[in-house]
C-alpha cells in the first residue's frame, strides 16, 4: 500500500470510469477481467457492488491489486 500502488489503483479506477461512465456493474466486471483475467462470480459481484457503493471504485481497484489472486499465479 505504498504511494506507487495507491497511484496505480487510482489510474485503474480512472480507466474504468473512462470506459464505462456511470455503469458500476460494467466497471466491476471489467476490473475483474483486467486484474484477474476472469469475470466475477455472482457473490463477488454483489460484494464488489456493495463495496463500490460504500467506499468508491478506487477501493475496489486497490483491493483487487492487493489480492492474492492478482499477486500469485496458480
HTML snippet that shows the backbone in 3Dmol.js (N, CA, C, O; Angstrom):
<script src="https://3Dmol.org/build/3Dmol-min.js"></script>
<div id="view" style="width:600px;height:400px;position:relative"></div>
<script>
const pdb = `
ATOM      1  N   UNK A   1       0.819  -1.199   0.000  1.00  0.00           N
ATOM      2  CA  UNK A   1       0.000   0.000   0.000  1.00  0.00           C
ATOM      3  C   UNK A   1       0.860   1.259   0.000  1.00  0.00           C
ATOM      4  O   UNK A   1       0.523   2.265   0.625  1.00  0.00           O
ATOM      5  N   UNK A   2       1.962   1.179  -0.706  1.00  0.00           N
ATOM      6  CA  UNK A   2       2.811   2.361  -0.802  1.00  0.00           C
ATOM      7  C   UNK A   2       2.222   3.340  -1.823  1.00  0.00           C
ATOM      8  O   UNK A   2       1.199   3.066  -2.451  1.00  0.00           O
ATOM      9  N   UNK A   3       2.881   4.463  -1.969  1.00  0.00           N
ATOM     10  CA  UNK A   3       2.374   5.519  -2.849  1.00  0.00           C
ATOM     11  C   UNK A   3       2.211   5.043  -4.295  1.00  0.00           C
ATOM     12  O   UNK A   3       1.253   5.425  -4.967  1.00  0.00           O
ATOM     13  N   UNK A   4       3.132   4.220  -4.772  1.00  0.00           N
ATOM     14  CA  UNK A   4       3.048   3.703  -6.137  1.00  0.00           C
ATOM     15  C   UNK A   4       1.761   2.905  -6.340  1.00  0.00           C
ATOM     16  O   UNK A   4       1.047   3.122  -7.320  1.00  0.00           O
ATOM     17  N   UNK A   5       1.459   1.987  -5.425  1.00  0.00           N
ATOM     18  CA  UNK A   5       0.264   1.150  -5.564  1.00  0.00           C
ATOM     19  C   UNK A   5      -1.014   1.972  -5.425  1.00  0.00           C
ATOM     20  O   UNK A   5      -2.004   1.696  -6.102  1.00  0.00           O
ATOM     21  N   UNK A   6      -0.999   2.958  -4.571  1.00  0.00           N
ATOM     22  CA  UNK A   6      -2.168   3.825  -4.443  1.00  0.00           C
ATOM     23  C   UNK A   6      -2.403   4.598  -5.742  1.00  0.00           C
ATOM     24  O   UNK A   6      -3.543   4.759  -6.179  1.00  0.00           O
ATOM     25  N   UNK A   7      -1.331   5.065  -6.347  1.00  0.00           N
ATOM     26  CA  UNK A   7      -1.447   5.771  -7.617  1.00  0.00           C
ATOM     27  C   UNK A   7      -1.945   4.847  -8.724  1.00  0.00           C
ATOM     28  O   UNK A   7      -2.784   5.241  -9.533  1.00  0.00           O
ATOM     29  N   UNK A   8      -1.428   3.620  -8.760  1.00  0.00           N
ATOM     30  CA  UNK A   8      -1.874   2.653  -9.765  1.00  0.00           C
ATOM     31  C   UNK A   8      -3.353   2.319  -9.577  1.00  0.00           C
ATOM     32  O   UNK A   8      -4.084   2.156 -10.554  1.00  0.00           O
ATOM     33  N   UNK A   9      -3.785   2.219  -8.338  1.00  0.00           N
ATOM     34  CA  UNK A   9      -5.194   1.956  -8.058  1.00  0.00           C
ATOM     35  C   UNK A   9      -6.072   3.089  -8.577  1.00  0.00           C
ATOM     36  O   UNK A   9      -7.155   2.849  -9.111  1.00  0.00           O
ATOM     37  N   UNK A  10      -5.605   4.311  -8.420  1.00  0.00           N
ATOM     38  CA  UNK A  10      -6.375   5.455  -8.919  1.00  0.00           C
ATOM     39  C   UNK A  10      -6.404   5.467 -10.443  1.00  0.00           C
ATOM     40  O   UNK A  10      -7.445   5.740 -11.040  1.00  0.00           O
ATOM     41  N   UNK A  11      -5.268   5.173 -11.078  1.00  0.00           N
ATOM     42  CA  UNK A  11      -5.244   5.083 -12.547  1.00  0.00           C
ATOM     43  C   UNK A  11      -6.205   3.996 -13.043  1.00  0.00           C
ATOM     44  O   UNK A  11      -6.913   4.179 -14.033  1.00  0.00           O
ATOM     45  N   UNK A  12      -6.213   2.876 -12.342  1.00  0.00           N
ATOM     46  CA  UNK A  12      -7.088   1.755 -12.685  1.00  0.00           C
ATOM     47  C   UNK A  12      -8.547   2.195 -12.592  1.00  0.00           C
ATOM     48  O   UNK A  12      -9.333   1.950 -13.508  1.00  0.00           O
ATOM     49  N   UNK A  13      -8.905   2.842 -11.493  1.00  0.00           N
ATOM     50  CA  UNK A  13     -10.279   3.323 -11.306  1.00  0.00           C
ATOM     51  C   UNK A  13     -10.644   4.355 -12.378  1.00  0.00           C
ATOM     52  O   UNK A  13     -11.753   4.333 -12.913  1.00  0.00           O
ATOM     53  N   UNK A  14      -9.722   5.246 -12.685  1.00  0.00           N
ATOM     54  CA  UNK A  14      -9.981   6.259 -13.713  1.00  0.00           C
ATOM     55  C   UNK A  14     -10.221   5.599 -15.072  1.00  0.00           C
ATOM     56  O   UNK A  14     -11.100   6.020 -15.825  1.00  0.00           O
ATOM     57  N   UNK A  15      -9.438   4.568 -15.382  1.00  0.00           N
ATOM     58  CA  UNK A  15      -9.622   3.857 -16.654  1.00  0.00           C
ATOM     59  C   UNK A  15     -11.020   3.251 -16.741  1.00  0.00           C
ATOM     60  O   UNK A  15     -11.680   3.335 -17.776  1.00  0.00           O
ATOM     61  N   UNK A  16     -11.461   2.644 -15.648  1.00  0.00           N
ATOM     62  CA  UNK A  16     -12.778   2.010 -15.637  1.00  0.00           C
ATOM     63  C   UNK A  16     -13.891   3.037 -15.829  1.00  0.00           C
ATOM     64  O   UNK A  16     -14.864   2.781 -16.539  1.00  0.00           O
ATOM     65  N   UNK A  17     -13.745   4.187 -15.201  1.00  0.00           N
ATOM     66  CA  UNK A  17     -14.743   5.255 -15.353  1.00  0.00           C
ATOM     67  C   UNK A  17     -14.739   5.773 -16.788  1.00  0.00           C
ATOM     68  O   UNK A  17     -15.800   6.064 -17.342  1.00  0.00           O
ATOM     69  N   UNK A  18     -13.563   5.890 -17.392  1.00  0.00           N
ATOM     70  CA  UNK A  18     -13.476   6.325 -18.785  1.00  0.00           C
ATOM     71  C   UNK A  18     -14.158   5.334 -19.726  1.00  0.00           C
ATOM     72  O   UNK A  18     -14.832   5.730 -20.677  1.00  0.00           O
ATOM     73  N   UNK A  19     -13.973   4.038 -19.449  1.00  0.00           N
ATOM     74  CA  UNK A  19     -14.544   3.006 -20.311  1.00  0.00           C
ATOM     75  C   UNK A  19     -16.050   2.855 -20.107  1.00  0.00           C
ATOM     76  O   UNK A  19     -16.787   2.633 -21.068  1.00  0.00           O
ATOM     77  N   UNK A  20     -16.504   2.974 -18.871  1.00  0.00           N
ATOM     78  CA  UNK A  20     -17.924   2.749 -18.547  1.00  0.00           C
ATOM     79  C   UNK A  20     -18.445   3.820 -17.589  1.00  0.00           C
ATOM     80  O   UNK A  20     -18.668   3.542 -16.411  1.00  0.00           O
ATOM     81  N   UNK A  21     -18.638   5.039 -18.085  1.00  0.00           N
ATOM     82  CA  UNK A  21     -19.156   6.093 -17.206  1.00  0.00           C
ATOM     83  C   UNK A  21     -20.530   5.717 -16.642  1.00  0.00           C
ATOM     84  O   UNK A  21     -21.430   5.325 -17.383  1.00  0.00           O
ATOM     85  N   UNK A  22     -20.672   5.839 -15.344  1.00  0.00           N
ATOM     86  CA  UNK A  22     -21.945   5.646 -14.655  1.00  0.00           C
ATOM     87  C   UNK A  22     -22.523   4.233 -14.754  1.00  0.00           C
ATOM     88  O   UNK A  22     -23.717   4.047 -14.518  1.00  0.00           O
ATOM     89  N   UNK A  23     -21.719   3.249 -15.092  1.00  0.00           N
ATOM     90  CA  UNK A  23     -22.190   1.862 -15.178  1.00  0.00           C
ATOM     91  C   UNK A  23     -21.375   1.007 -14.220  1.00  0.00           C
ATOM     92  O   UNK A  23     -20.422   0.339 -14.618  1.00  0.00           O
ATOM     93  N   UNK A  24     -21.763   1.039 -12.958  1.00  0.00           N
ATOM     94  CA  UNK A  24     -20.994   0.381 -11.905  1.00  0.00           C
ATOM     95  C   UNK A  24     -20.783  -1.101 -12.172  1.00  0.00           C
ATOM     96  O   UNK A  24     -19.670  -1.602 -12.010  1.00  0.00           O
ATOM     97  N   UNK A  25     -21.815  -1.802 -12.571  1.00  0.00           N
ATOM     98  CA  UNK A  25     -21.682  -3.248 -12.803  1.00  0.00           C
ATOM     99  C   UNK A  25     -20.675  -3.530 -13.910  1.00  0.00           C
ATOM    100  O   UNK A  25     -19.868  -4.453 -13.795  1.00  0.00           O
ATOM    101  N   UNK A  26     -20.716  -2.749 -14.972  1.00  0.00           N
ATOM    102  CA  UNK A  26     -19.758  -2.936 -16.060  1.00  0.00           C
ATOM    103  C   UNK A  26     -18.335  -2.597 -15.603  1.00  0.00           C
ATOM    104  O   UNK A  26     -17.380  -3.266 -15.997  1.00  0.00           O
ATOM    105  N   UNK A  27     -18.195  -1.565 -14.779  1.00  0.00           N
ATOM    106  CA  UNK A  27     -16.886  -1.213 -14.238  1.00  0.00           C
ATOM    107  C   UNK A  27     -16.316  -2.355 -13.410  1.00  0.00           C
ATOM    108  O   UNK A  27     -15.133  -2.680 -13.516  1.00  0.00           O
ATOM    109  N   UNK A  28     -17.157  -2.959 -12.593  1.00  0.00           N
ATOM    110  CA  UNK A  28     -16.715  -4.057 -11.727  1.00  0.00           C
ATOM    111  C   UNK A  28     -16.331  -5.273 -12.564  1.00  0.00           C
ATOM    112  O   UNK A  28     -15.285  -5.882 -12.341  1.00  0.00           O
ATOM    113  N   UNK A  29     -17.165  -5.615 -13.509  1.00  0.00           N
ATOM    114  CA  UNK A  29     -16.840  -6.768 -14.371  1.00  0.00           C
ATOM    115  C   UNK A  29     -15.509  -6.560 -15.093  1.00  0.00           C
ATOM    116  O   UNK A  29     -14.683  -7.470 -15.162  1.00  0.00           O
ATOM    117  N   UNK A  30     -15.310  -5.362 -15.627  1.00  0.00           N
ATOM    118  CA  UNK A  30     -14.069  -5.060 -16.347  1.00  0.00           C
ATOM    119  C   UNK A  30     -12.872  -5.080 -15.401  1.00  0.00           C
ATOM    120  O   UNK A  30     -11.794  -5.539 -15.780  1.00  0.00           O
ATOM    121  N   UNK A  31     -13.046  -4.593 -14.190  1.00  0.00           N
ATOM    122  CA  UNK A  31     -11.957  -4.605 -13.210  1.00  0.00           C
ATOM    123  C   UNK A  31     -11.495  -6.029 -12.939  1.00  0.00           C
ATOM    124  O   UNK A  31     -10.293  -6.295 -12.897  1.00  0.00           O
ATOM    125  N   UNK A  32     -12.432  -6.940 -12.756  1.00  0.00           N
ATOM    126  CA  UNK A  32     -12.081  -8.337 -12.531  1.00  0.00           C
ATOM    127  C   UNK A  32     -11.375  -8.928 -13.750  1.00  0.00           C
ATOM    128  O   UNK A  32     -10.394  -9.660 -13.615  1.00  0.00           O
ATOM    129  N   UNK A  33     -11.879  -8.607 -14.932  1.00  0.00           N
ATOM    130  CA  UNK A  33     -11.264  -9.136 -16.163  1.00  0.00           C
ATOM    131  C   UNK A  33      -9.830  -8.645 -16.309  1.00  0.00           C
ATOM    132  O   UNK A  33      -8.939  -9.424 -16.648  1.00  0.00           O
ATOM    133  N   UNK A  34      -9.602  -7.364 -16.058  1.00  0.00           N
ATOM    134  CA  UNK A  34      -8.261  -6.814 -16.206  1.00  0.00           C
ATOM    135  C   UNK A  34      -7.304  -7.296 -15.119  1.00  0.00           C
ATOM    136  O   UNK A  34      -6.156  -7.636 -15.408  1.00  0.00           O
ATOM    137  N   UNK A  35      -7.765  -7.327 -13.888  1.00  0.00           N
ATOM    138  CA  UNK A  35      -6.881  -7.677 -12.775  1.00  0.00           C
ATOM    139  C   UNK A  35      -6.689  -9.184 -12.619  1.00  0.00           C
ATOM    140  O   UNK A  35      -5.586  -9.646 -12.325  1.00  0.00           O
ATOM    141  N   UNK A  36      -7.765  -9.948 -12.817  1.00  0.00           N
ATOM    142  CA  UNK A  36      -7.713 -11.378 -12.501  1.00  0.00           C
ATOM    143  C   UNK A  36      -7.911 -12.286 -13.703  1.00  0.00           C
ATOM    144  O   UNK A  36      -7.863 -13.510 -13.578  1.00  0.00           O
ATOM    145  N   UNK A  37      -8.134 -11.693 -14.863  1.00  0.00           N
ATOM    146  CA  UNK A  37      -8.343 -12.456 -16.110  1.00  0.00           C
ATOM    147  C   UNK A  37      -9.533 -13.397 -16.034  1.00  0.00           C
ATOM    148  O   UNK A  37      -9.523 -14.493 -16.596  1.00  0.00           O
ATOM    149  N   UNK A  38     -10.560 -12.941 -15.324  1.00  0.00           N
ATOM    150  CA  UNK A  38     -11.798 -13.724 -15.223  1.00  0.00           C
ATOM    151  C   UNK A  38     -12.923 -12.810 -14.767  1.00  0.00           C
ATOM    152  O   UNK A  38     -12.678 -11.764 -14.167  1.00  0.00           O
ATOM    153  N   UNK A  39     -14.154 -13.207 -15.053  1.00  0.00           N
ATOM    154  CA  UNK A  39     -15.281 -12.402 -14.566  1.00  0.00           C
ATOM    155  C   UNK A  39     -15.547 -12.703 -13.085  1.00  0.00           C
ATOM    156  O   UNK A  39     -15.163 -13.763 -12.592  1.00  0.00           O
ATOM    157  N   UNK A  40     -16.191 -11.795 -12.389  1.00  0.00           N
ATOM    158  CA  UNK A  40     -16.567 -12.087 -11.003  1.00  0.00           C
ATOM    159  C   UNK A  40     -17.728 -13.072 -10.971  1.00  0.00           C
ATOM    160  O   UNK A  40     -18.590 -13.058 -11.850  1.00  0.00           O
ATOM    161  N   UNK A  41     -17.745 -13.928  -9.951  1.00  0.00           N
ATOM    162  CA  UNK A  41     -18.928 -14.772  -9.786  1.00  0.00           C
ATOM    163  C   UNK A  41     -20.028 -13.912  -9.152  1.00  0.00           C
ATOM    164  O   UNK A  41     -19.797 -12.754  -8.804  1.00  0.00           O
ATOM    165  N   UNK A  42     -21.207 -14.483  -9.010  1.00  0.00           N
ATOM    166  CA  UNK A  42     -22.349 -13.706  -8.516  1.00  0.00           C
ATOM    167  C   UNK A  42     -22.094 -13.116  -7.133  1.00  0.00           C
ATOM    168  O   UNK A  42     -22.430 -11.959  -6.878  1.00  0.00           O
ATOM    169  N   UNK A  43     -21.512 -13.894  -6.258  1.00  0.00           N
ATOM    170  CA  UNK A  43     -21.226 -13.410  -4.894  1.00  0.00           C
ATOM    171  C   UNK A  43     -20.184 -12.288  -4.923  1.00  0.00           C
ATOM    172  O   UNK A  43     -20.346 -11.273  -4.246  1.00  0.00           O
ATOM    173  N   UNK A  44     -19.134 -12.469  -5.693  1.00  0.00           N
ATOM    174  CA  UNK A  44     -18.109 -11.430  -5.810  1.00  0.00           C
ATOM    175  C   UNK A  44     -18.690 -10.147  -6.390  1.00  0.00           C
ATOM    176  O   UNK A  44     -18.350  -9.050  -5.947  1.00  0.00           O
ATOM    177  N   UNK A  45     -19.557 -10.284  -7.371  1.00  0.00           N
ATOM    178  CA  UNK A  45     -20.185  -9.114  -7.975  1.00  0.00           C
ATOM    179  C   UNK A  45     -21.020  -8.351  -6.950  1.00  0.00           C
ATOM    180  O   UNK A  45     -20.982  -7.121  -6.909  1.00  0.00           O
ATOM    181  N   UNK A  46     -21.766  -9.071  -6.131  1.00  0.00           N
ATOM    182  CA  UNK A  46     -22.587  -8.411  -5.109  1.00  0.00           C
ATOM    183  C   UNK A  46     -21.714  -7.725  -4.057  1.00  0.00           C
ATOM    184  O   UNK A  46     -21.977  -6.585  -3.672  1.00  0.00           O
ATOM    185  N   UNK A  47     -20.687  -8.416  -3.600  1.00  0.00           N
ATOM    186  CA  UNK A  47     -19.782  -7.833  -2.600  1.00  0.00           C
ATOM    187  C   UNK A  47     -19.077  -6.610  -3.178  1.00  0.00           C
ATOM    188  O   UNK A  47     -18.966  -5.580  -2.513  1.00  0.00           O
ATOM    189  N   UNK A  48     -18.604  -6.726  -4.413  1.00  0.00           N
ATOM    190  CA  UNK A  48     -17.910  -5.607  -5.057  1.00  0.00           C
ATOM    191  C   UNK A  48     -18.849  -4.420  -5.264  1.00  0.00           C
ATOM    192  O   UNK A  48     -18.446  -3.271  -5.085  1.00  0.00           O
ATOM    193  N   UNK A  49     -20.083  -4.691  -5.636  1.00  0.00           N
ATOM    194  CA  UNK A  49     -21.064  -3.612  -5.818  1.00  0.00           C
ATOM    195  C   UNK A  49     -21.302  -2.883  -4.501  1.00  0.00           C
ATOM    196  O   UNK A  49     -21.328  -1.653  -4.462  1.00  0.00           O
ATOM    197  N   UNK A  50     -21.474  -3.642  -3.429  1.00  0.00           N
ATOM    198  CA  UNK A  50     -21.662  -3.032  -2.110  1.00  0.00           C
ATOM    199  C   UNK A  50     -20.442  -2.196  -1.720  1.00  0.00           C
ATOM    200  O   UNK A  50     -20.583  -1.094  -1.189  1.00  0.00           O
ATOM    201  N   UNK A  51     -19.251  -2.719  -1.986  1.00  0.00           N
ATOM    202  CA  UNK A  51     -18.017  -2.005  -1.658  1.00  0.00           C
ATOM    203  C   UNK A  51     -17.915  -0.695  -2.440  1.00  0.00           C
ATOM    204  O   UNK A  51     -17.586   0.346  -1.871  1.00  0.00           O
ATOM    205  N   UNK A  52     -18.194  -0.745  -3.727  1.00  0.00           N
ATOM    206  CA  UNK A  52     -18.118   0.464  -4.555  1.00  0.00           C
ATOM    207  C   UNK A  52     -19.147   1.493  -4.088  1.00  0.00           C
ATOM    208  O   UNK A  52     -18.848   2.687  -4.053  1.00  0.00           O
ATOM    209  N   UNK A  53     -20.338   1.056  -3.733  1.00  0.00           N
ATOM    210  CA  UNK A  53     -21.370   1.984  -3.264  1.00  0.00           C
ATOM    211  C   UNK A  53     -20.970   2.632  -1.939  1.00  0.00           C
ATOM    212  O   UNK A  53     -21.260   3.806  -1.706  1.00  0.00           O
ATOM    213  N   UNK A  54     -20.309   1.870  -1.076  1.00  0.00           N
ATOM    214  CA  UNK A  54     -19.895   2.387   0.235  1.00  0.00           C
ATOM    215  C   UNK A  54     -18.616   3.216   0.170  1.00  0.00           C
ATOM    216  O   UNK A  54     -18.524   4.281   0.781  1.00  0.00           O
ATOM    217  N   UNK A  55     -17.625   2.715  -0.582  1.00  0.00           N
ATOM    218  CA  UNK A  55     -16.285   3.293  -0.482  1.00  0.00           C
ATOM    219  C   UNK A  55     -15.675   3.772  -1.796  1.00  0.00           C
ATOM    220  O   UNK A  55     -14.597   4.367  -1.796  1.00  0.00           O
ATOM    221  N   UNK A  56     -16.346   3.521  -2.900  1.00  0.00           N
ATOM    222  CA  UNK A  56     -15.864   4.010  -4.182  1.00  0.00           C
ATOM    223  C   UNK A  56     -15.086   2.974  -4.989  1.00  0.00           C
ATOM    224  O   UNK A  56     -14.641   1.950  -4.469  1.00  0.00           O
ATOM    225  N   UNK A  57     -14.943   3.273  -6.256  1.00  0.00           N
ATOM    226  CA  UNK A  57     -14.283   2.378  -7.197  1.00  0.00           C
ATOM    227  C   UNK A  57     -12.790   2.237  -6.885  1.00  0.00           C
ATOM    228  O   UNK A  57     -12.215   1.166  -7.076  1.00  0.00           O
ATOM    229  N   UNK A  58     -12.175   3.298  -6.412  1.00  0.00           N
ATOM    230  CA  UNK A  58     -10.763   3.241  -6.028  1.00  0.00           C
ATOM    231  C   UNK A  58     -10.507   2.110  -5.035  1.00  0.00           C
ATOM    232  O   UNK A  58      -9.520   1.384  -5.155  1.00  0.00           O
ATOM    233  N   UNK A  59     -11.389   1.964  -4.064  1.00  0.00           N
ATOM    234  CA  UNK A  59     -11.215   0.934  -3.033  1.00  0.00           C
ATOM    235  C   UNK A  59     -11.291  -0.462  -3.632  1.00  0.00           C
ATOM    236  O   UNK A  59     -10.521  -1.343  -3.247  1.00  0.00           O
ATOM    237  N   UNK A  60     -12.206  -0.674  -4.566  1.00  0.00           N
ATOM    238  CA  UNK A  60     -12.271  -1.970  -5.242  1.00  0.00           C
ATOM    239  C   UNK A  60     -10.985  -2.230  -6.011  1.00  0.00           C
ATOM    240  O   UNK A  60     -10.420  -3.321  -5.930  1.00  0.00           O
ATOM    241  N   UNK A  61     -10.523  -1.240  -6.753  1.00  0.00           N
ATOM    242  CA  UNK A  61      -9.299  -1.414  -7.539  1.00  0.00           C
ATOM    243  C   UNK A  61      -8.110  -1.712  -6.635  1.00  0.00           C
ATOM    244  O   UNK A  61      -7.292  -2.579  -6.941  1.00  0.00           O
ATOM    245  N   UNK A  62      -8.019  -1.010  -5.551  1.00  0.00           N
ATOM    246  CA  UNK A  62      -6.937  -1.248  -4.578  1.00  0.00           C
ATOM    247  C   UNK A  62      -7.033  -2.660  -4.020  1.00  0.00           C
ATOM    248  O   UNK A  62      -6.016  -3.337  -3.865  1.00  0.00           O
ATOM    249  N   UNK A  63      -8.233  -3.105  -3.720  1.00  0.00           N
ATOM    250  CA  UNK A  63      -8.430  -4.458  -3.183  1.00  0.00           C
ATOM    251  C   UNK A  63      -8.031  -5.526  -4.193  1.00  0.00           C
ATOM    252  O   UNK A  63      -7.382  -6.510  -3.835  1.00  0.00           O
ATOM    253  N   UNK A  64      -8.411  -5.339  -5.441  1.00  0.00           N
ATOM    254  CA  UNK A  64      -8.060  -6.318  -6.471  1.00  0.00           C
ATOM    255  C   UNK A  64      -6.553  -6.380  -6.685  1.00  0.00           C
ATOM    256  O   UNK A  64      -5.990  -7.466  -6.823  1.00  0.00           O
ATOM    257  N   UNK A  65      -5.895  -5.217  -6.713  1.00  0.00           N
ATOM    258  CA  UNK A  65      -4.450  -5.205  -6.913  1.00  0.00           C
ATOM    259  C   UNK A  65      -3.688  -5.754  -5.715  1.00  0.00           C
ATOM    260  O   UNK A  65      -2.531  -6.152  -5.848  1.00  0.00           O
ATOM    261  N   UNK A  66      -4.318  -5.780  -4.556  1.00  0.00           N
ATOM    262  CA  UNK A  66      -3.697  -6.338  -3.352  1.00  0.00           C
ATOM    263  C   UNK A  66      -4.116  -7.782  -3.081  1.00  0.00           C
ATOM    264  O   UNK A  66      -3.661  -8.384  -2.109  1.00  0.00           O
ATOM    265  N   UNK A  67      -4.970  -8.335  -3.922  1.00  0.00           N
ATOM    266  CA  UNK A  67      -5.469  -9.694  -3.680  1.00  0.00           C
ATOM    267  C   UNK A  67      -4.408 -10.743  -3.993  1.00  0.00           C
ATOM    268  O   UNK A  67      -3.552 -10.535  -4.853  1.00  0.00           O
ATOM    269  N   UNK A  68      -4.471 -11.852  -3.299  1.00  0.00           N
ATOM    270  CA  UNK A  68      -3.553 -12.957  -3.550  1.00  0.00           C
ATOM    271  C   UNK A  68      -3.681 -13.459  -4.977  1.00  0.00           C
ATOM    272  O   UNK A  68      -2.688 -13.837  -5.597  1.00  0.00           O
ATOM    273  N   UNK A  69      -4.885 -13.464  -5.494  1.00  0.00           N
ATOM    274  CA  UNK A  69      -5.115 -13.959  -6.861  1.00  0.00           C
ATOM    275  C   UNK A  69      -4.399 -13.086  -7.887  1.00  0.00           C
ATOM    276  O   UNK A  69      -3.980 -13.586  -8.931  1.00  0.00           O
ATOM    277  N   UNK A  70      -4.251 -11.800  -7.612  1.00  0.00           N
ATOM    278  CA  UNK A  70      -3.528 -10.909  -8.516  1.00  0.00           C
ATOM    279  C   UNK A  70      -2.028 -11.107  -8.365  1.00  0.00           C
ATOM    280  O   UNK A  70      -1.297 -11.108  -9.355  1.00  0.00           O
ATOM    281  N   UNK A  71      -1.569 -11.273  -7.140  1.00  0.00           N
ATOM    282  CA  UNK A  71      -0.140 -11.314  -6.846  1.00  0.00           C
ATOM    283  C   UNK A  71       0.505 -12.650  -7.207  1.00  0.00           C
ATOM    284  O   UNK A  71       1.644 -12.679  -7.673  1.00  0.00           O
ATOM    285  N   UNK A  72      -0.213 -13.758  -6.998  1.00  0.00           N
ATOM    286  CA  UNK A  72       0.363 -15.074  -7.186  1.00  0.00           C
ATOM    287  C   UNK A  72      -0.308 -15.813  -8.347  1.00  0.00           C
ATOM    288  O   UNK A  72      -1.524 -15.744  -8.523  1.00  0.00           O
ATOM    289  N   UNK A  73       0.494 -16.509  -9.120  1.00  0.00           N
ATOM    290  CA  UNK A  73      -0.023 -17.326 -10.212  1.00  0.00           C
ATOM    291  C   UNK A  73      -0.277 -18.734  -9.668  1.00  0.00           C
ATOM    292  O   UNK A  73       0.579 -19.319  -9.004  1.00  0.00           O
ATOM    293  N   UNK A  74      -1.463 -19.263  -9.960  1.00  0.00           N
ATOM    294  CA  UNK A  74      -1.808 -20.613  -9.506  1.00  0.00           C
ATOM    295  C   UNK A  74      -1.312 -21.652 -10.485  1.00  0.00           C
ATOM    296  O   UNK A  74      -1.511 -22.848 -10.270  1.00  0.00           O
TER     297      UNK A  74
END
`;
const viewer = $3Dmol.createViewer("view");
viewer.addModel(pdb, "pdb");
viewer.setStyle({}, {cartoon: {color: "spectrum"}});
viewer.zoomTo();
viewer.render();
</script>
